[in-house]
């Protein structure tokens, strides 16, 4: 049973690594965030199975993760329509 915990933890750390080192494309950042969310869902389900809790919280977690994915994709579509691509280095972010 601990093998599933270690696999989920390894997936989580791999997603965090990809999130921190993929700074070029917005789509890669969003995909790595979804990867982290799925690995957290596996960790939660492992915890729920191990301690025999109610399965209500993982459903709520999945609902919020889907909402997060939809918001990220809508931001991606609006940025592509505005700028023409999803490269971070082509945007001009200035603090005025």
C-alpha positions in Angstrom: 0.0 0.0 0.0 2.9 2.3 0.7 4.1 1.7 -2.9 1.1 3.7 -4.2 1.9 6.5 -1.8 5.5 6.7 -3.0 4.5 6.5 -6.7 2.0 9.3 -6.2 4.6 11.4 -4.3 7.1 10.8 -7.1 4.4 11.9 -9.7 3.7 15.0 -7.6 7.4 16.0 -7.3 7.8 15.4 -11.1 4.9 17.7 -11.8 6.4 20.4 -9.5 9.7 20.0 -11.3 8.1 20.4 -14.7 6.1 23.4 -13.5 9.2 25.2 -12.2 11.4 24.5 -15.3 8.9 25.0 -18.2 8.6 28.7 -18.4 8.5 29.1 -22.2 4.9 28.0 -23.1 1.8 28.7 -21.2 0.3 25.4 -22.4 3.2 23.4 -20.8 2.6 25.3 -17.5 -1.1 24.4 -17.5 -0.4 20.8 -18.4 2.1 20.5 -15.5 -0.5 22.0 -13.1 -3.0 19.4 -14.3 -0.4 16.7 -13.7 0.1 18.0 -10.2 -3.6 18.0 -9.6 -4.0 14.4 -10.8 -1.1 13.2 -8.6 -2.7 15.0 -5.6 -6.0 13.3 -6.4 -4.1 9.9 -6.3 -2.6 10.9 -3.0 -6.0 11.8 -1.6 -7.6 8.6 -2.9 -4.8 6.6 -1.4 -5.4 8.3 2.0 -9.1 7.7 1.7 -8.6 4.0 0.9 -6.1 3.5 3.7 -8.1 5.1 6.5 -11.5 4.1 5.1 -13.0 7.6 5.1 -15.9 9.0 3.1 -15.5 9.5 -0.6 -17.1 12.9 -0.6 -14.0 15.0 -0.5 -12.3 13.5 -3.6 -15.4 14.3 -5.7 -15.3 18.0 -4.5 -11.5 18.1 -5.2 -12.2 16.8 -8.8 -14.9 19.4 -9.3 -12.5 22.2 -8.3 -9.7 20.8 -10.3 -11.9 20.7 -13.4 -12.9 24.4 -12.8 -9.2 25.3 -12.5 -8.5 23.6 -15.8 -11.4 25.4 -17.5 -10.2 28.8 -16.2 -6.6 28.0 -17.4 -7.8 27.0 -20.9 -10.0 30.1 -21.2 -7.0 32.3 -20.3 -4.9 30.4 -22.8 -7.5 31.0 -25.6 -7.9 34.7 -24.8 -4.1 35.2 -24.8 -3.7 33.3 -28.1 -6.5 35.4 -29.7 -4.9 38.6 -28.3 -1.2 38.0 -29.0 -1.2 35.1 -31.6 0.9 32.6 -29.6 1.5 31.3 -26.1 5.1 32.2 -25.7 5.8 34.0 -22.4 8.8 36.0 -23.7 6.7 37.7 -26.4 4.4 39.4 -23.9 5.2 42.8 -22.6 4.4 42.8 -18.9 5.1 46.2 -17.5 4.3 47.5 -14.1 2.8 50.9 -14.6 
